[in-house]
Amino acid sequence: MSQCICCKQESSHEEAMLEVQTLHIRDYAGEQRIQALGSILHSSVCDHCVEARRAAIRSPGRSVLLRVAAYLTLSLTGGILITLLSDLPLKVPCAGAVLLGLLGAIFTIKTTMERKKLLEVLTPEQARNEIRLQILKDILPRKEGENNMTYIALSALSEAEPGVLITKYDLLPPIAKEAINRGKEYYGRLC
């Protein structure tokens, strides 16, 4: 048994995650990406933490309300400043604040509803696994030095095709094929 990455309690659900490192190189010719597969991380999330996140997704309540209120406050402040200011160059950033506030509120509500609908569509076991993976992705580091970090569940690699990985995780084609091979190799050793 391993420890839960959130609450440090004992957990029986261990997930193997493949680390993908992406380095963005920007120069005069444009932007290039260099990707490499990293190590396989073993982490776990206990059922209690999964159920707590599931309950928060089902009835978001206060957290979503606070985010939407912050965005609408930004929008309202921008609108008030537009009416009070007389110079056009000062009104442009205020109009941007109104737009960003409205877009932020709409995006927050939209993503909350999409997460809720996703939980309703999935079976309870699939929903728990999806939430478990999301918690791990939220906690694991997103950057290491200059590299952006992406984590792919090895359980997802066993049935994946390169095109799906390229689209879902923004992988380069050779890295997607290598990730699938690494997943098959990992599960081949377990059997």
C-alpha positions as CSV (number, residue, x, y, z in Angstrom):
1,M,0.0,0.0,0.0
2,S,1.2,3.5,-0.7
3,Q,0.4,6.9,0.7
4,C,-2.2,9.3,-0.7
5,I,-0.5,12.2,-2.4
6,C,-3.1,14.6,-0.9
7,C,-3.7,13.6,2.7
8,K,-0.9,11.1,3.3
9,Q,-3.3,8.3,4.4
10,E,-2.9,4.7,3.2
11,S,-4.3,4.2,-0.3
12,S,-4.9,1.0,-2.2
13,H,-5.1,2.7,-5.6
14,E,-1.7,3.3,-7.2
15,E,-1.4,4.8,-10.6
16,A,1.6,4.7,-12.8
17,M,2.1,8.0,-14.8
18,L,4.6,8.5,-17.7
19,E,6.3,11.8,-17.5
20,V,6.8,13.8,-20.8
21,Q,9.1,16.8,-20.8
22,T,8.6,19.5,-23.4
23,L,11.2,22.3,-24.0
24,H,10.0,25.2,-26.1
25,I,12.8,26.9,-28.1
26,R,12.0,30.3,-29.5
27,D,14.1,31.9,-32.1
28,Y,13.8,34.1,-35.2
29,A,12.6,31.1,-37.3
30,G,9.7,30.5,-34.9
31,E,9.0,28.2,-32.1
32,Q,10.2,24.6,-32.0
33,R,9.4,21.9,-29.4
34,I,11.7,19.2,-28.2
35,Q,10.1,16.4,-26.2
36,A,11.5,13.5,-24.3
37,L,9.9,10.8,-22.2
38,G,10.9,10.9,-18.5
39,S,10.5,8.4,-15.8
40,I,7.5,6.5,-14.6
41,L,6.0,7.9,-11.5
42,H,4.0,5.8,-9.0
43,S,1.4,7.9,-7.1
44,S,-1.8,7.2,-5.4
45,V,-5.0,9.0,-4.3
46,C,-7.2,7.5,-1.6
47,D,-10.9,7.0,-2.0
48,H,-11.7,9.7,0.6
49,C,-9.9,12.4,-1.4
50,V,-11.6,11.2,-4.7
51,E,-15.0,11.3,-3.1
52,A,-14.4,14.8,-1.7
53,R,-13.4,16.1,-5.2
54,R,-16.4,14.3,-6.7
55,A,-18.7,16.0,-4.2
56,A,-17.1,19.4,-5.0
57,I,-17.6,18.8,-8.7
58,R,-21.3,17.7,-8.3
59,S,-22.2,20.7,-6.2
60,P,-19.5,23.4,-6.8
61,G,-21.3,26.1,-4.8
62,R,-19.0,28.5,-3.0
63,S,-15.8,28.1,-5.0
64,V,-17.4,28.7,-8.4
65,L,-19.5,31.5,-6.9
66,L,-16.4,33.3,-5.6
67,R,-14.6,33.0,-9.0
68,V,-17.6,34.2,-10.9
69,A,-18.1,37.1,-8.5
70,A,-14.4,38.1,-8.9
71,Y,-14.8,38.1,-12.7
72,L,-18.0,40.1,-12.6
73,T,-16.5,42.6,-10.2
74,L,-13.7,43.1,-12.7
75,S,-16.2,43.6,-15.4
76,L,-18.3,46.0,-13.3
77,T,-15.3,48.0,-12.3
78,G,-14.2,48.3,-15.9
79,G,-17.7,49.4,-16.9
80,I,-17.8,52.1,-14.2
81,L,-14.4,53.4,-15.2
82,I,-15.5,53.6,-18.8
83,T,-18.4,55.9,-17.9
84,L,-16.2,58.1,-15.5
85,L,-13.2,58.6,-17.8
86,S,-13.3,61.0,-20.6
87,D,-10.1,60.1,-22.5
88,L,-10.4,57.4,-25.2
89,P,-6.9,55.9,-24.5
90,L,-7.9,55.3,-20.9
91,K,-11.2,53.7,-21.9
92,V,-9.6,51.0,-24.0
93,P,-8.1,49.1,-21.0
94,C,-11.4,49.4,-19.2
95,A,-13.2,47.9,-22.1
96,G,-10.7,45.1,-22.0
97,A,-11.4,44.6,-18.3
98,V,-15.2,44.4,-19.0
99,L,-14.6,41.8,-21.8
100,L,-12.1,39.7,-19.7
101,G,-14.5,39.7,-16.8
102,L,-17.4,38.5,-18.8
103,L,-15.4,35.9,-20.6
104,G,-13.9,34.7,-17.4
105,A,-17.3,34.3,-15.7
106,I,-18.7,32.5,-18.8
107,F,-15.7,30.2,-19.0
108,T,-15.9,29.3,-15.3
109,I,-19.6,28.4,-15.5
110,K,-19.1,26.5,-18.8
111,T,-16.2,24.3,-17.4
112,T,-18.0,23.6,-14.2
113,M,-21.1,22.4,-16.1
114,E,-18.9,20.3,-18.5
115,R,-17.2,18.6,-15.5
116,K,-20.6,17.9,-14.0
117,K,-22.0,16.4,-17.2
118,L,-18.9,14.2,-17.7
119,L,-19.4,12.7,-14.2
120,E,-23.0,11.9,-15.1
121,V,-22.1,10.2,-18.3
122,L,-19.3,8.0,-16.9
123,T,-19.9,4.9,-14.8
124,P,-19.0,5.3,-11.1
125,E,-15.7,3.4,-11.5
126,Q,-14.7,5.4,-14.6
127,A,-15.6,8.7,-12.8
128,R,-13.5,7.7,-9.8
129,N,-10.5,6.9,-12.1
130,E,-11.0,10.1,-14.1
131,I,-11.1,12.2,-10.8
132,R,-8.1,10.3,-9.4
133,L,-6.0,11.1,-12.6
134,Q,-7.2,14.7,-12.5
135,I,-6.1,15.1,-8.8
136,L,-2.7,13.6,-9.7
137,K,-2.3,16.0,-12.6
138,D,-3.2,18.9,-10.4
139,I,-0.7,18.1,-7.7
140,L,2.3,16.9,-9.8
141,P,4.6,19.7,-10.9
142,R,3.8,21.4,-14.3
143,K,7.3,22.8,-14.8
144,E,10.8,21.5,-14.1
145,G,13.4,24.1,-14.9
146,E,12.5,25.3,-18.4
147,N,10.6,22.1,-19.3
148,N,6.8,21.9,-19.3
149,M,5.7,18.6,-17.8
150,T,2.9,16.4,-19.0
151,Y,1.7,13.2,-17.3
152,I,0.0,10.3,-19.1
153,A,-1.6,7.4,-17.2
154,L,0.1,4.2,-18.3
155,S,-3.3,2.5,-18.2
156,A,-4.5,4.9,-21.0
157,L,-1.5,3.9,-23.1
158,S,-2.3,0.3,-23.4
159,E,-5.2,0.9,-25.8
160,A,-4.2,4.3,-27.2
161,E,-3.4,5.1,-30.8
162,P,-0.7,7.7,-31.7
163,G,-3.3,10.1,-33.2
164,V,-5.2,10.2,-29.9
165,L,-2.1,10.9,-27.9
166,I,-0.9,13.6,-30.3
167,T,-4.2,15.4,-30.0
168,K,-5.0,14.9,-26.3
169,Y,-1.5,15.5,-24.9
170,D,0.0,17.6,-27.7
171,L,2.8,15.1,-28.3
172,L,5.1,14.9,-31.3
173,P,4.4,11.8,-33.4
174,P,7.7,9.9,-32.6
175,I,7.1,10.6,-28.9
176,A,3.5,9.3,-29.1
177,K,4.7,6.1,-30.6
178,E,7.5,5.7,-28.1
179,A,5.0,6.4,-25.2
180,I,2.8,3.6,-26.5
181,N,5.7,1.2,-26.7
182,R,6.8,2.2,-23.2
183,G,3.3,1.5,-21.9
184,K,3.2,-1.9,-23.5
185,E,6.6,-2.7,-22.2
186,Y,5.6,-1.7,-18.7
187,Y,2.4,-3.8,-18.7
188,G,4.3,-6.7,-20.4
189,R,6.6,-6.8,-17.3
190,L,3.7,-6.9,-14.9
191,C,2.0,-9.9,-16.6
